[in-house]
Amino acid sequence: QRCRGAQAAPLWSCFSRLPSMRTPTAMIVGLVLCPCGLLLTLTGTLAPSWRQVSLVPDEPTDVVWEQGIWDICRERQSTHDRLCGQADELGYFEQVPVRVAQGLMPSSMVVTLVGLVVAALGVRCWQPEPRHLVAGVAGLVLLLSGLMSLVPSSWYTQDLWALPAAPGSTLSVGYSLVLSYLGSCMEILGGLALALSFHHCCKERRAPRLPPTPVTEAGPCSSRAYSNPWDVLGDERDAASVFPCKQHTG
């Protein structure tokens, strides 16, 4: 309605007054990193390759045992024969780092999903302005989920060479542990990026509020709505004869 009476103003000036729909860069970074981190964490949790055991005594040299937090697989690299569901004869799954990973890794993914839902409500693709407070809370939730997956990954890495294995075998880090690390770091960075929304929320609260614009009473020359163009001409002639208005020059 602001541009309804301005006939001389170009059309683009009306659209320039519309609210901006741009999403802050920090929110975009958070919404990109956190889903990627969730995907990497999911892969690292399900894939049975947190630790690789090779050169096992009394075994062929091309046999590699892959140990995860849910399963143990035996693969012969020369023929690529892979058999999972191996028996845990050394009590690998009873170790504390493995049990902690079994509990925290799925919990971290659930918390990440909750944080992404809250972030979607805060970033608001369907509203003219983002909800900075909601986006900041989502950042804290995603930061917590990243820490929850980083703790078991770090603990497992620290005790990787202390976990039970066949004497004389060679131990190495598996790709699942690396993916869990990367996913945790991406979730932490994405959560921190979304948590920056608290800064905008504080700026909005500190910004001085302008006093409301006083409403003037409608005079004889005030604008009104017309449904018939002939009423406009008649009203202007009546107003000019009874209450002459001053001409405003630009």
N, C-alpha and C positions, 0 to 999 in steps of 0.2 A: 503494500500500500504506500510505501514511502515514495516510490517512483511513479505512482499512478498519475499525479498531477504535473509531473515534470516532463512536458512534451519536448522541450529542447534538449534534455539530457540524453546521451546515447544509451543504447540498450545495455552495453557492457557495464555501465556504471551501476545499474540495478543489481547485476549479479555479483559485483565486487563487494557489496554489502552483506552478502550471505555469509553465514558462519563457516569457518574453515573445517574441512573434514580430514586434515592431515593427522596421522598418528605419530606421536613422538618417537624419535629414533631409538631411545632406550627400550621402549615397549616392543618395537619391532625386533630388536636384538634378543630380548628375552623370549619372545614367542617363537623365534627361530631356533635358539640354542636349546631350550628346554625339551621340545619334542624330539630333537635329534639325540639329546642325552638320554631320554627315555628309551628310544629305540636301541641305542648302544647298551644301555643297562639291561634291557630285556634280553638281548642277544648274549651278553656275558653271563646272565643268570642261568639261562637254559642250556647253553652250549657246555658240554663236559670237557673243558680244556683249561682249567685254572692252573694245572701243573702237568708237565710232561716228564715221564720217567723213561729213560732210554738206557741201553747197554746193561740190561738186567742180567745178572748171572743165571746160568742154566737156561737162557733164552736166546733165540737167534738175534744177531746184531741188528737186524732191521726191524725188530719189534719195538714199538713205542706204546707205553701205557699213558693214557690221558685221563686225568682225574679232575672232576668238577665238584660241585657242591651237592649234586643229586645222583650222579652216575659215574661209573668207571668204564672206560672203553679200551680195548686192545686192538691195535692196528699193525698190520705187517706192511711196511712201506713198499716192498718189492712187488707185491701182488695187490696192494690196496685193499686187502681183506680187513674189514672192520667189524668187530663184535663188541657190542655194549652190554651192560647188565652184568658185568663181572663181579664175582664175590669179593667182599671186603674182608680179606684174611688178616690184615694187619691192624684193623680197627681205625681206618682212616676217617670214616664218618663220625666216629665218637670223639674226635678232637674238638677242642673249644673253638678255634677259629672257623672250622667248618660249620659247627652248629650255630655260631653267631651269624655267619653268612646266610645260612638257610632261613634264619628269622628276619634279618634286617633287609636283605635284598628284595624279597617280595613286598615287605612293608614299605620300602622306599618307593617302589613303583606305584603302589596304591596312593601314597601321599602325593606323588608327582601328578597323577591323574586328577586328584582333587585340586591341586594348585593350578593346573591348566584350565579347569572349568572356572575357577574363580578369576583367573587372568582373562579369560574370554569375556566374562561379565564386566570386568574393569576396563579393558581396552575398548570395548563397545564399537564394533563395526557398524552398528545400526543407530548410533546416537551422534549428535554433532560434537559433543565434548566427552573426553574420557573421564572415567571415575578414578581419580588419582589415588584415593584412599583404598579402594578395592584392589587396584592394581598393585599397590604397595604391600597389602596383606598377602596377595598371591605370590609376590616375590619372596616374602619371608617363608611361606609354605614350601616353595620350590627350593629355597636355600636349605631348609631343613631336610628335604628329601635327598638333596645332593650329599649332605653330610652323613645321612643314614646309609647311603651306599658307599661312601668313601671310607667309613670306619672299617667295615669287614674287608674291603679290598686291601687297605693298608695293613690290617692285622694279619691277613693271610700271607701277604708278601713278606712281612717280618718273620713269620714262623714257617715259611715255605720249606726251608732246608731242615727244619726240626720235625716236620710231620713224618709219620712212619712211612718207610719205603724199604725196598730190598737192599741189603748191605752191598756196597760196591757199585750201585747204579748211579747214573748221571741225572741230576734234576735241573729243570729249566722252567721258565715262566711260560704259561700257555696264553693263547690269544684271547681267551675269555676274560682273564684277569686284566689284560691291557684294555679291552673294550669297557670293562666295568670302571676302570680308572678314568678313561676318557669321558664316558657318560656322566660320571659323578662330577667331574670338573666342569663340563658344559652346563649341567643343571645348576651348579653353584654360581657360575658366571651369569647365566640367564636369570636366576633369582636375584642376584645383586643388581642387574640392570632394571628389573621391574621394581625393586625396592627403592630405586631413585625417584619413583613417583611420589614418595613422601615429601620430597623437597618441593615439588610443585604444589602439593596440598598445603604445606606451611606458607608458601608464598601467597597463595590465595587467601589464607586467613589473615596474614599480615597486611595485605593490600588495603588501603583506606577505602571505605565505602562512600560513594558519592551521595549527596542528599537527593531525595526525590525531586523531580522537576515539577514546579507548581503548575497546576492546571488552571488556565484562564477561562473565564466565562465566554460562552459563545456570543459574539457580537453580530451586528447586522451584516458584516462582511466576512463572517466565518464560512468555511467551506461546508457544504452539505452534499448528500448523495442525491442524484437525479436519475430517474428512470426514463425521462423523455428529454431529448435535446431542446425542444421548444420551451420547456420549463426553465432551462438555464438562461435563455435569452430574456424571458419574461422577468425572471428574478433579478437579473442584472439591471434591467431598465427601472424596475421598482426601487431597487436599492440606490441607484444613481440619482433618482429624483427625490427620494426622501432622506437618505443618509449618504451623502457623497463621501467617498473614501479617497484617501490620499494615494497618489500613484507612487509606487516604490520603484526606484530606478536601481539597476544593477550597477 
